[in-house]
Amino acid sequence: MRKLAATVLTALALTACGNGAGGTNDGADTLTEIDYYEAAPQNSQLPKLLDECGAQAGVKVQHQQVPRAQFMPKLLQQASARSLPDLALVDNPDLPQLAASGGLVPLKELSTDGLYPSIVAAGKYKGDTYGIAPGVNGLALYYNQDLFTAAGLQPPKTWDELTAAAKALTKGTRYGIAFSAVGTEEGSFQFEPFFWTAGASLSRLDSPEAIKALTLWKDLVEAKAASKSVVTWTQADVNDQFMAGNAAMMVNGPWQLPTLNKKSDLKFGIVPIPIPSPTAKPVTPLGGEMWTVGRSNPQREAKAMSVLKCLLSQDKSLEWSKAAGYIPSNQAAAAQLAQSDPQLSAFVEEIATAQARTAELGTDYPKASEALFNAIQACLAGGKSPEEALKAAARK
């Protein structure tokens, strides 16, 4: 998850910029598109894909980028005025809120055959598909191969093995593991693989399973196998710590690979997120964005669907994912990518059992996420026990 959704309250509190991304031409010779990739690596690839797919559909696609903080307020303002762009690439947790506005067209004409069921489910709202992701991202465990070899350790598969390895590899200024427990959606995103794999549910934040997951993180910090600074570290900060040799392991996503691979003296491996027991079901959150079609008129909507069909094809999905550091939603394309790039195999392996962050609560997800990351902060930085922190979160 490179750019994560803000909470509903935060999004509505931000000042929306003026209208202008929506289509003003009733014809379908030119379509409008909007996203928030103003500073992301995939920014250079997206216009190329839009031009190619637009040409196939016989239209020109006008590409617009909006800063992330302004993105959802702008779209919600446009949705209320029924002037959404023809195409929008939105963060998947934002989809239910945008679909609830009534401004999106159900994507009934588009086939989801061959896509991962978990990804298809993430694009649904009240039974209809309103968003389809060309690719997704997630989280896995990176480990320093030289440090593991020197210590005679194998990459951990369970929580017990993770804890033992983190403690064994903690030495001097080096911590055994790094993760992001920052007080934003980013912190919730990083915690959710442990939370869900333990069997916890966002509808009951203070369950024994949830407490067990937060206890794992608290124990790692209290044992000094993880730094107390995890409460302020973003995922980019975590990556910096790992690259600098200040952490032997880290929880992070595939978008870090281009930076990591530039450091030639760093030998690292990637494995799925460890699970509580060998029989547990691994569940990681789906990160990434989804294509949506805004309501306009039948002619424009049909052309937008044609462009979207091209963008979601196996070859374009693979092309996009390689540029973005994502895993294709198309299973055949994902398998092809895993075969050509073994560094991504752990991420591909996790997709089959991954879960959309909004799967349980829909439009109420941001509230639960805020309560969850506040509980993590209260526990790791505020001195509360996992049970106290999560019970307070559940009351909210």
C-alpha positions in Angstrom: 0.0 0.0 0.0 1.9 2.9 -1.2 -0.6 5.6 -0.5 -3.3 4.9 2.0 -6.8 6.2 2.6 -7.4 8.9 5.2 -10.3 8.4 7.5 -13.8 9.6 6.5 -13.7 12.5 9.0 -10.3 13.6 7.9 -11.2 13.4 4.3 -14.4 15.5 4.7 -12.5 18.1 6.8 -10.0 18.8 4.0 -10.9 21.5 1.5 -12.0 20.2 -1.8 -10.5 21.8 -4.8 -12.8 23.1 -7.5 -14.6 21.0 -10.1 -13.1 20.4 -13.5 -12.1 16.7 -13.8 -15.5 15.6 -14.9 -16.5 15.5 -18.5 -18.0 18.6 -20.1 -18.4 17.1 -23.6 -21.5 15.0 -24.0 -19.8 13.1 -26.8 -17.4 10.3 -26.3 -14.4 11.4 -28.4 -12.6 12.5 -25.3 -12.8 10.9 -21.8 -11.5 12.2 -18.5 -9.4 10.3 -16.0 -8.1 11.2 -12.5 -5.7 9.6 -10.0 -3.3 10.7 -7.2 0.0 9.4 -8.6 1.6 12.9 -8.9 4.9 11.7 -7.4 4.8 7.9 -7.8 7.0 5.8 -10.1 3.9 4.5 -12.0 3.1 8.1 -12.9 5.2 7.8 -16.1 3.6 4.5 -17.1 0.0 5.3 -16.6 -0.4 8.0 -19.3 1.2 5.6 -21.8 -1.3 2.9 -20.9 -4.2 5.3 -21.1 -3.1 6.5 -24.5 -2.8 3.0 -25.8 -6.1 1.8 -24.4 -7.8 5.0 -25.4 -6.6 4.5 -29.0 -8.0 1.0 -29.0 -11.4 2.3 -27.9 -11.3 5.2 -30.4 -11.0 8.0 -27.8 -8.5 10.3 -26.3 -8.1 10.1 -22.5 -7.3 13.3 -20.6 -5.1 12.4 -17.7 -5.2 14.4 -14.4 -3.4 14.0 -11.1 -4.6 15.5 -7.8 -2.6 15.5 -4.5 -3.6 12.6 -2.4 -5.0 14.7 0.5 -7.4 16.5 -2.0 -8.3 13.4 -4.0 -11.3 12.0 -2.2 -12.8 15.3 -1.1 -12.7 16.3 -4.8 -14.3 13.1 -5.9 -17.0 13.2 -3.3 -17.8 16.8 -4.3 -18.0 15.8 -7.9 -20.1 12.7 -7.0 -22.7 14.9 -5.3 -22.9 17.1 -8.4 -22.9 14.0 -10.7 -19.8 15.3 -12.5 -17.3 12.5 -11.7 -14.6 11.9 -14.3 -15.2 9.1 -16.8 -12.4 7.0 -15.2 -10.9 7.3 -11.7 -8.2 5.2 -10.0 -9.2 5.1 -6.3 -7.6 3.5 -3.2 -9.6 0.4 -2.6 -10.8 1.3 1.0 -12.3 4.5 -0.5 -14.5 2.5 -3.0 -17.5 1.8 -0.7 -17.8 5.5 0.2 -17.7 6.6 -3.4 -20.1 3.8 -4.6 -22.5 4.8 -1.8 -22.6 8.3 -3.3 -24.4 6.9 -6.4 -21.9 8.5 -8.8 -20.4 5.3 -10.1 -21.6 2.9 -12.8 -21.8 -0.9 -11.9 -19.2 -2.7 -14.0 -21.6 -5.4 -15.1 -20.3 -5.5 -18.7 -16.7 -6.3 -17.6 -15.7 -9.9 -17.0 -13.8 -10.8 -13.9 -13.0 -14.3 -15.1 -9.4 -15.2 -14.3 -9.1 -12.6 -11.5 -8.4 -13.5 -7.9 -11.8 -13.9 -6.1 -10.4 -11.9 -3.1 -9.7 -8.9 -5.4 -13.1 -9.2 -7.2 -14.8 -9.1 -3.7 -12.8 -6.0 -2.8 -14.5 -4.1 -5.6 -18.1 -4.9 -4.6 -20.6 -2.7 -2.8 -24.0 -4.1 -1.9 -23.6 -7.0 -4.3 -22.6 -5.1 -7.4 -19.0 -4.6 -8.7 -18.1 -0.9 -8.8 -14.3 -1.2 -9.0 -11.7 -3.6 -10.4 -8.0 -3.5 -9.6 -5.4 -4.0 -12.4 -3.0 -5.0 -9.6 -2.7 -5.0 -5.9 0.0 -4.9 -3.3 0.4 -6.4 0.2 2.9 -7.1 2.9 5.5 -9.8 3.5 8.5 -10.4 5.7 11.9 -9.2 4.4 15.0 -10.7 6.0 18.7 -10.0 5.8 20.2 -13.2 4.4 23.7 -12.6 5.6 22.6 -12.1 9.2 20.4 -15.2 9.2 23.2 -17.3 7.7 25.7 -16.1 10.3 23.2 -16.9 13.1 22.3 -20.3 11.7 18.6 -19.3 11.3 16.0 -20.1 8.8 13.3 -17.6 7.8 10.5 -17.7 10.4 7.1 -19.3 9.5 5.3 -18.9 12.8 5.0 -16.2 15.5 7.2 -18.2 17.9 9.9 -18.5 15.3 9.6 -14.8 14.4 10.0 -13.8 18.1 12.9 -16.1 18.6 14.7 -14.9 15.5 14.0 -11.2 16.3 15.5 -11.6 19.8 18.5 -13.6 18.5 19.3 -11.0 15.9 19.0 -8.0 18.1 22.5 -6.8 18.9 24.0 -3.3 19.7 22.1 -0.7 17.7 20.5 -3.4 15.4 17.0 -4.6 16.2 15.6 -8.0 15.1 12.6 -6.6 13.3 11.1 -3.3 12.2 7.5 -2.5 11.3 5.3 0.6 11.1 3.0 1.2 14.1 2.5 4.9 13.2 -0.8 6.5 14.2 -2.4 6.5 10.7 -4.0 4.0 8.3 -0.5 2.9 7.5 -0.2 1.5 11.0 -3.5 -0.3 10.8 -2.4 -1.8 7.4 0.8 -3.1 8.8 -1.0 -4.6 11.9 -3.9 -6.2 10.0 -1.9 -9.3 8.7 -1.2 -10.3 12.4 -4.7 -9.2 13.5 -6.6 -11.1 10.8 -4.3 -14.2 10.8 -5.0 -14.5 14.5 -8.7 -14.8 13.7 -9.7 -11.3 14.9 -12.5 -9.2 13.3 -12.8 -5.5 12.9 -16.3 -5.7 14.2 -14.9 -6.7 17.6 -11.6 -5.0 18.2 -11.2 -6.3 21.8 -11.6 -10.0 21.0 -9.1 -12.5 22.5 -7.7 -13.0 19.0 -7.1 -9.2 18.6 -5.4 -9.0 22.0 -3.2 -11.9 21.1 -2.0 -10.1 18.0 -1.3 -6.8 19.7 0.5 -8.7 22.5 2.9 -10.1 19.9 3.9 -6.5 18.9 4.1 -5.3 22.4 6.3 -8.2 23.5 8.7 -7.5 20.6 9.0 -3.9 21.7 9.3 -4.6 25.4 12.0 -7.3 24.6 13.8 -4.6 22.6 13.7 -6.8 19.6 11.8 -4.0 17.9 12.5 -0.3 18.5 10.1 1.9 20.5 10.3 4.2 17.5 8.0 2.0 15.5 5.2 4.2 16.6 6.6 7.0 14.5 8.0 5.1 11.6 6.2 5.0 8.2 6.8 2.1 5.9 9.4 4.2 4.1 11.2 4.7 7.4 11.1 1.0 8.1 12.7 0.4 4.7 15.4 2.9 5.5 16.2 1.1 8.8 16.4 -2.2 7.0 18.7 -0.9 4.3 20.9 0.7 6.9 21.4 -2.6 8.7 19.5 -1.3 11.8 16.9 -4.1 11.5 17.4 -7.7 10.5 13.8 -8.2 9.4 11.0 -5.9 8.3 7.4 -6.0 7.4 6.9 -4.2 4.1 5.5 -4.2 0.6 6.8 -4.9 -3.0 7.0 -1.2 -3.8 10.2 -1.1 -1.8 12.0 -3.5 -4.2 13.4 -0.9 -6.7 15.1 0.9 -3.8 16.3 -2.2 -2.1 17.7 -3.7 -5.3 19.9 -0.6 -5.9 21.9 -1.5 -2.7 24.1 -4.1 -4.2 25.7 -5.2 -0.9 22.4 -5.9 0.7 21.4 -9.6 0.3 17.8 -10.1 1.4 15.0 -12.7 1.0 11.2 -12.4 1.2 8.8 -14.8 2.8 5.0 -14.7 3.7 4.0 -13.0 7.0 4.5 -15.6 9.8 1.4 -17.1 11.2 0.4 -18.0 14.9 0.5 -21.7 14.3 1.2 -24.1 11.4 -2.5 -24.6 10.9 -3.5 -20.9 10.8 -4.8 -19.3 7.7 -2.6 -16.4 6.5 -4.7 -13.3 5.8 -3.1 -10.1 4.6 -4.8 -6.8 3.6 -5.1 -5.9 0.0 -3.5 -2.7 -0.9 -3.7 -0.8 -4.2 -6.2 1.0 -6.3 -9.3 0.2 -8.4 -10.6 1.5 -11.6 -14.1 3.0 -11.5 -16.4 4.5 -14.1 -18.3 7.7 -13.4 -22.0 8.2 -14.4 -22.4 10.4 -17.4 -24.4 9.2 -20.5 -24.6 5.8 -22.2 -22.2 6.7 -25.0 -19.4 7.9 -22.7 -19.9 5.1 -20.2 -19.6 2.5 -23.0 -16.4 4.1 -24.2 -15.0 4.2 -20.6 -15.9 0.5 -20.3 -13.9 -0.2 -23.5 -10.9 1.6 -22.1 -11.2 -0.2 -18.8 -11.5 -3.6 -20.5 -8.1 -2.9 -22.2 -6.5 -1.7 -18.9 -7.6 -4.8 -17.1 -6.4 -7.2 -19.8 -3.7 -9.7 -18.9 -0.9 -8.0 -20.8 -1.8 -4.5 -19.6 -2.3 -5.7 -16.1 1.2 -7.2 -16.1 2.7 -4.1 -17.7 1.1 -1.9 -15.0 2.0 -4.1 -12.1 5.7 -4.2 -13.2 5.8 -0.4 -13.3 3.9 0.1 -10.0 5.6 -2.7 -8.0 2.2 -4.5 -7.7 0.9 -8.0 -8.2 -1.5 -8.4 -11.2 -5.1 -9.1 -10.3 -5.2 -11.6 -13.2 -4.0 -14.9 -11.8 -2.3 -16.0 -15.0 -0.4 -12.7 -15.2 0.5 -13.0 -11.5 1.9 -16.5 -12.0 3.9 -15.2 -14.9 5.3 -12.4 -12.9 6.2 -14.7 -10.0 8.0 -17.0 -12.3 10.0 -14.2 -14.0 10.7 -12.4 -10.7 11.1 -14.7 -7.7 11.3 -11.7 -5.3 7.5 -11.4 -5.8 6.6 -15.0 -5.2 5.8 -14.5 -1.5 3.4 -11.7 -2.4 1.7 -13.7 -5.1 1.3 -16.6 -2.7 -0.5 -14.4 -0.2 -3.1 -13.0 -2.6 -5.3 -16.1 -2.6 -6.2 -15.6 1.0 -5.9 -11.8 1.2 -8.8 -9.7 2.4 -10.1 -6.3 1.4 -9.9 -3.9 4.3 -13.5 -2.9 3.7 -14.8 -6.5 3.4 -16.2 -6.6 7.0 -17.5 -3.0 7.6 -17.8 -1.3 4.2 -18.1 2.4 4.6 -17.5 2.1 8.3 -13.9 0.8 7.8 -12.1 4.1 8.3 -13.7 4.5 11.8 -12.5 1.0 12.8 -9.1 1.6 11.3 -8.7 4.9 13.3 -9.7 3.1 16.5 -7.3 0.3 15.8 -4.2 2.5 15.1 -5.0 4.6 18.1 -5.1 1.4 20.2 -1.7 0.4 18.8 -0.3 3.8 19.8 -1.9 3.6 23.3 -0.3 0.2 23.8 3.2 0.7 22.3 3.7 4.3 23.3 1.1 5.0 26.0 1.9 2.1 28.3 -1.6 0.5 28.2 -1.9 -3.3 28.1 -3.2 -4.7 24.8 -6.4 -5.6 26.5 -6.9 -2.0 27.9 -6.0 -0.4 24.6 -8.3 -2.6 22.5 -11.2 -2.4 24.9 -11.0 1.4 24.7 -10.9 1.1 20.9 -14.0 -1.1 20.9 -16.0 1.4 23.0 -15.3 4.0 20.4 
